[in-house]
């Protein structure tokens, strides 16, 4: 594995996966705009090393922003190799042993695992070659990513904390907004381990030591994002992934440790008795801004770094971006632990980029009995960070869940809307802007498996037939003045889904419109309608899925029309439009979509040729210009 970030960069260069930009590019907005253009290219473009940032430190970005590069970071050709290794390890350690000699054979495996545990060394590390006890964050090339961001943000921080009672350490990744040369916010959501540690220190009336590391072996960065159990040491997991222990050194001003080979160590504390600071907005991984809110202040006491330190960063926004591939690593790696501990029937899992991690998950199972999908649903929503999942689709073992056209066909053919969709109330991600209540609302499970006899609403129902595939557009537009665009192209592929773009006016009621449409002869075989705003490009289904899964709260934004008889199909409509107070009685702020501004786009267009970075790539933000409603991070209700 890699000894440091510089080794990884050298490997990226050898693999022709790195672009070096020697001319100055401003960390305020301009680096983001260039990176966004590359990250949305096929297969994630290239990693980029900005060598002139206006500071003495180069900046590396998009380093894990492709399947190839995230695999390189993990030291494998294919991410599934890691899951296979975990599964084999589970089986070897837990399988029954017939005698003493079989048990003895396990000793090398156990000793190998023990070598993965982190080790504290009694000397200064590479990360402490330069020590600055008068820390100044302005010396680092910290990004302002998007025009409506509240300021500059450290975007790849590995935040080290310890439980004050158990002393178990945690490594998490929480963005950090810069407020002064030695003060940032600490944006840990209330469900995260860092927030729990903070609350424990608050109960004890103590200041909380915190150490933020940047760079080093890229596995450290991945591990900070991994959904590990609360009591599992992330550095032990990092040791397992890199096949050698993480060496830790004591920090200079705080009673915590840091990997000795990272590029930067930012030491400090949080005063748990201090007032919180208003942090944000921030263009987030959902593709929407996360709006400003109150978070703890992080006071910096010391910054140490390597002499040849490189500042690592990332940007997030409308998918696909680097976080898409980091999430893909989690999807592939954690299939094995889920299968070995709670769901032996699990065959495969897919977290599509359009679902931005928490909105949509698809699983494939070996179905054995009636209600099996509901059993899987309950287990998944109770498994760690899967509690944030909003929409779960369960399929049979013969479905290719990575082929979305095949998946959509299977879903629409196998579901009976009345019986195969389950709604429950539960935890939602803090970034879910569509829920009526903050971080709490409805979830939906779609059972797209083949049904056993006892699961059917009627013995004679035919859920697969799609007879009428012609829609009379002129009549639709004439009879429904709210409807501005319609996409029924999927019907010709035997996928019973229609997308409808509507103009929302004062008396808009999507349920009434849906009911009238379903009662039309040409919609009698259409199972699913998706409503979107009229500024959405409804012929781009990937964009539609991204918008819908972000904007939907199940139940509130769902209309089910039951079948007229036991042998006819039922129908469902989903309202994927943005919500507001006047029409929808939605009382929370609604965020804007994340894009670059015209000034930045034009500046990068002008300097592109001089950067020597290859063929011109148009700004991805241009196609989303009409999605943005005003100059704020939030849409005024």
Secondary structure by P-SEA (a helix, b strand, c coil): ccccaaaaaaaaaaaccbbbbcccccccaaaaaaaaaaaacccccbbbbbccccccbbbbccccccaaaaaaaacccccaaaaaaaaaaaaaaccccccaaaaaaaaaaaaaaaaacbbbbccccccccccccccccccccccccccccccccccccbbbbbcccccbbbbbbbbbbbccccbbbbbcccccaaaaaaaaaaaacbbbbbbbbccccaaaaaaaaccccccccaaaaaaaaacbbbbbbbbccccccccccccbbbbbcccccccccccccccccccccccbbbbbbbbbcbbbbccbbbbbbccccccccaaaaaaaaaaaaaaaaaaacccccccccccccccccccbbbbbccccccaaaaaaaaaaaaccccccccbbbbbccccccccaaaaaaaaaacccccccbbbbbbcccccccccccccbbbbbbbcccccccccccccccccccccccccaaaaaaaacccccccccccccccccbbbbbbbbcccccaaaaaaaaaaccccccccbbbbbcccccccaaaaaaaaaaaaccccccbbbbcccccccccbbbbbcccccccccccccbbbbbbbbcaaaaaaaaaacccccccccccccccccccccccccccccc
